[in-house]
Amino acid sequence: MSDLKALRYFVRVAETGSFSRAANALGVTQPAVSRMVRRLEADLGVELLHRSGRESAVTEAGEILLARARDLELQASRLWDDVRAGADTPSGSLSIGVANIIGQLLLPSVLPEFRRRFPAVRLHVSEGYSGFVEEWLMERRIEAALLWGSPRSSDIDIKPLISVDMCLIAPPRPLPEWEGASGLGPSCTMRQVLQLPLILPALPHALRLMAETAAQKAGVQLGIAMEVEGLALAAELVRAGAGYSLMTHPGPQNEFRRDRVRVLPIRSPSRQWILSFATLRATRSTAAVRELYRCVREACERKVQAGELIARIPTRS
């Protein structure tokens, strides 16, 4: 049976389209690559590559194997990193996902300090809506995440970091057709929010689920003006007067300045959104993940105490 090395050689040939280029990338001779791929084809009993002169292209069977082989390569790489990271000093690669807004507020102070303390850790950071970040975690594309709200899957373990008020993001000037002549004021109720044309992500995003649940409890139909997946675009559409949106309180240092949009806390009832550090229950946390959690937790506490984050620190059990 062919081993991981044969799969790695095949992947390089498929990616480069040439045995010679694959050999250069692998640092071996071309005949060695050819022999390894031929052996793999013999083991499987199918042709994996169309060979034409110096160029090669994957067959249909090769396409199937290529996707699985890349995944095996990634898992093997993480396995070696996990073994190395089992030592007291964090090392290896660490992929993390962060929800929108919080990445901007936290990571510029967290990651430089983390890199200074643990230079042997290679970081990869992805940002997106919490729903997408949760999917990345479930698919094991990332090893840890900063998530808003409660995850949909019970396979995810969360450690609450901060509790933040949910706010209405409104155009810089009141829209009389929706707010009346007097406007909404410095805060608003959830019932007022539910009567506005909202710009929100599509289901099953956690923020949209929260709004749909609130509308159901109030016995009203949620008014969706547009479904927009991009946070920056949604904010610009609000600024242009196309509607209103919901998000956690951005904090005084965030890009949502008072001259661009209005940030109105939601009262009666107030809505809190929990930011948590998330990992998969079935995965043993590496030293790098544990140290990252400690750095993020300490940064949250510092920023709340300094007033840079308008939030509360949950009681830790």
C-alpha positions in Angstrom: 0.0 0.0 0.0 1.4 3.4 -0.9 2.3 5.8 1.9 1.9 9.4 2.6 5.1 10.3 0.7 3.6 8.9 -2.5 0.4 11.0 -2.0 2.6 14.1 -1.4 4.5 13.5 -4.6 1.2 13.1 -6.5 -0.2 16.3 -5.1 2.9 18.2 -6.1 2.7 16.9 -9.7 -1.0 17.7 -9.8 -0.4 21.2 -8.5 2.5 22.0 -10.8 1.4 20.2 -13.9 4.8 18.7 -14.4 7.0 15.9 -13.0 10.1 18.0 -13.3 8.6 21.1 -11.5 7.3 18.7 -8.8 10.7 17.3 -8.4 12.2 20.7 -8.0 9.6 21.7 -5.4 10.2 18.4 -3.5 14.0 18.6 -3.7 14.3 15.1 -5.3 15.0 13.7 -8.8 12.3 13.5 -11.5 12.7 9.6 -11.8 12.0 9.3 -8.1 8.8 11.3 -8.5 7.7 9.2 -11.5 8.4 5.9 -9.7 6.4 7.0 -6.7 3.4 8.1 -8.7 3.5 5.0 -10.9 3.5 2.9 -7.7 0.5 4.8 -6.4 -1.4 4.2 -9.7 -0.5 0.5 -9.5 -1.8 0.2 -5.9 -5.1 1.9 -6.8 -5.5 0.2 -10.2 -6.4 3.5 -12.0 -4.7 6.2 -14.0 -4.3 9.4 -12.0 -2.5 11.6 -14.5 -2.8 12.3 -18.2 0.8 12.6 -19.4 1.5 14.7 -22.5 5.1 15.4 -23.2 6.5 17.3 -20.2 3.1 18.3 -18.9 0.6 16.4 -16.8 -3.1 16.8 -15.9 -5.2 14.9 -13.4 -7.8 12.4 -14.5 -11.3 12.2 -13.0 -10.0 9.6 -10.5 -7.0 11.9 -9.9 -9.3 14.8 -9.0 -11.0 12.6 -6.3 -7.7 11.6 -4.8 -6.3 15.1 -5.0 -8.9 16.6 -2.7 -8.5 13.7 -0.2 -4.7 13.8 -0.4 -4.5 17.5 0.4 -6.7 16.9 3.5 -4.4 14.1 4.6 -1.4 16.3 4.1 -3.0 19.0 6.3 -3.9 16.5 9.0 -0.4 15.0 9.0 1.1 18.5 9.2 -1.1 19.3 12.2 -0.3 16.0 13.8 3.4 16.8 13.7 2.7 20.3 15.0 0.5 18.9 17.8 3.3 16.5 18.9 5.8 19.4 18.9 3.3 21.6 20.6 2.9 19.1 23.4 6.0 20.5 25.0 5.8 23.3 27.5 6.9 25.9 25.0 4.2 26.5 22.3 5.4 25.9 18.7 4.1 24.8 15.3 1.2 26.3 13.3 -2.0 27.8 14.8 -5.0 28.7 12.7 -7.7 30.9 14.4 -10.9 32.4 13.3 -12.3 35.7 14.6 -15.8 37.2 14.4 -16.2 40.6 12.8 -15.5 43.8 14.8 -13.9 42.0 17.7 -10.9 41.1 15.6 -10.2 44.8 14.9 -10.6 45.7 18.6 -8.7 42.9 20.2 -6.1 41.3 17.9 -3.9 44.3 17.2 -3.0 44.2 20.9 -3.1 40.5 21.4 -1.2 39.0 18.4 2.0 41.2 18.6 2.4 40.3 22.2 1.7 36.6 21.5 4.3 36.5 18.7 6.8 38.2 21.0 6.4 35.7 23.7 6.1 32.6 21.4 8.0 33.2 18.2 8.0 29.5 17.3 4.3 29.6 16.6 3.2 30.3 13.0 -0.2 32.1 13.1 -2.9 32.1 10.5 -5.9 34.3 11.1 -9.3 34.3 9.3 -12.1 36.8 9.9 -15.8 36.5 9.2 -19.3 36.4 10.6 -19.6 34.1 13.6 -21.7 31.6 11.7 -18.9 31.2 9.1 -16.2 31.0 11.8 -18.2 28.3 13.6 -18.3 26.3 10.3 -14.5 26.7 9.9 -14.0 25.3 13.4 -16.4 22.3 12.8 -14.5 21.6 9.5 -11.2 21.7 11.4 -9.9 24.5 9.2 -9.1 26.4 12.3 -8.1 25.2 15.8 -9.6 28.0 17.9 -12.1 30.8 17.4 -13.6 34.0 18.9 -17.3 33.6 18.5 -20.3 35.8 19.3 -23.4 34.1 20.8 -24.1 30.5 21.4 -22.7 28.0 18.9 -25.2 25.8 17.1 -23.2 22.6 17.7 -22.8 20.9 21.1 -19.4 19.7 19.8 -17.9 23.2 20.5 -16.6 24.1 23.9 -16.8 27.8 24.8 -15.1 30.0 27.5 -17.0 33.3 27.8 -14.8 36.3 27.6 -17.0 39.4 27.6 -20.7 40.3 27.6 -21.6 43.2 25.2 -24.8 45.2 24.7 -26.5 44.7 21.3 -27.1 48.0 19.5 -29.0 49.4 16.7 -26.8 51.0 14.0 -28.8 53.8 12.4 -28.1 56.4 9.6 -26.3 59.5 10.8 -29.6 61.5 10.4 -33.0 60.2 11.4 -35.2 58.9 8.6 -38.6 60.5 9.3 -40.6 57.9 7.4 -39.4 55.3 9.9 -38.5 57.2 13.1 -41.1 60.0 13.0 -40.3 63.7 13.3 -38.6 63.3 16.7 -36.3 60.4 15.8 -35.4 57.5 18.0 -33.5 59.3 20.7 -30.3 58.1 22.4 -31.6 54.5 22.8 -34.4 52.4 21.5 -36.6 49.4 22.4 -36.6 46.0 20.7 -40.1 46.6 19.5 -39.0 49.8 17.8 -36.1 47.9 16.2 -38.5 45.2 14.8 -40.5 47.9 13.0 -37.5 49.2 11.0 -36.1 48.0 7.6 -33.1 46.0 8.7 -30.0 45.1 6.8 -28.9 41.7 8.2 -27.1 38.6 7.1 -29.1 35.6 5.9 -30.1 32.6 8.1 -28.7 30.7 9.8 -26.3 33.5 10.9 -26.6 33.9 14.7 -27.4 37.6 14.6 -30.3 37.0 12.2 -31.5 34.1 14.4 -31.5 36.4 17.4 -33.6 39.0 15.5 -36.0 36.4 14.1 -36.5 35.0 17.6 -37.2 38.4 19.1 -39.7 39.1 16.3 -41.5 35.8 16.9 -41.7 36.5 20.7 -43.2 40.0 19.9 -45.6 38.5 17.4 -44.4 40.7 14.5 -42.9 40.1 11.1 -39.2 40.9 10.9 -38.7 43.7 8.3 -35.7 42.7 6.2 -34.7 45.5 3.7 -31.6 43.6 2.5 -29.6 40.5 3.3 -26.0 41.5 3.3 -23.1 39.2 4.4 -20.4 41.8 4.6 -20.1 43.9 7.8 -18.3 46.8 6.1 -20.9 46.9 3.3 -23.8 46.7 5.7 -22.4 49.7 7.7 -21.9 51.7 4.5 -25.5 51.0 3.4 -26.8 52.1 6.8 -24.7 55.3 6.5 -26.3 55.9 3.1 -29.8 55.7 4.6 -30.7 52.3 3.0 -31.8 50.9 6.3 -30.7 49.9 9.8 -28.6 47.1 11.2 -27.8 45.3 14.5 -24.4 44.6 16.0 -22.6 44.6 19.3 -21.5 47.9 20.7 -18.4 48.8 18.7 -16.7 50.7 21.5 -15.3 54.2 21.4 -12.2 53.3 19.3 -14.1 51.6 16.5 -14.6 52.9 13.0 -18.3 53.6 13.6 -17.9 57.2 14.5 -20.8 59.4 15.5 -20.5 61.4 12.3 -20.9 58.2 10.2 -23.7 56.3 12.0 -25.7 56.5 15.2 -25.1 53.7 17.7 -28.2 53.3 19.8 -28.2 50.8 22.8 -31.3 48.5 22.8 -33.3 48.8 26.0 -36.5 47.2 27.2 -35.5 44.5 27.0 -31.7 44.9 26.7 -29.9 42.3 24.6 -26.5 41.0 25.5 -24.1 39.2 23.2 -21.4 36.9 24.6 -18.0 36.7 23.1 -16.3 33.4 23.8 -13.1 31.6 23.0 -14.1 28.4 21.3 -12.5 25.0 20.5 -13.7 21.6 19.6 -14.5 19.3 22.5 -13.0 16.3 20.8 -9.7 18.0 20.1 -6.9 18.3 22.8 -5.9 21.9 23.1 -2.3 22.5 22.3 0.0 24.6 24.4 -0.3 27.3 21.7 -4.1 27.3 22.0 -4.0 27.5 25.8 -1.6 30.4 25.7 -3.6 32.2 23.1 -6.7 31.9 25.3 -4.8 33.4 28.2 -3.5 36.3 26.1 -7.0 37.1 24.7 -8.6 36.8 28.2 -6.0 39.2 29.7 -6.5 41.7 26.8 -10.3 41.7 27.3 -9.9 42.4 31.0 -7.4 45.3 30.3 -9.6 46.9 27.6 -12.7 46.7 29.7 -10.9 48.3 32.7 -9.5 51.0 30.4 -12.9 51.8 28.9 -11.7 50.7 25.4 -14.4 48.0 25.3 -17.9 48.8 26.6 -18.5 45.4 28.0 -18.7 43.3 31.2 -16.5 40.4 32.3 -18.6 37.3 33.0 -18.1 35.5 36.3 -15.7 32.6 35.8 -16.5 29.3 37.4 
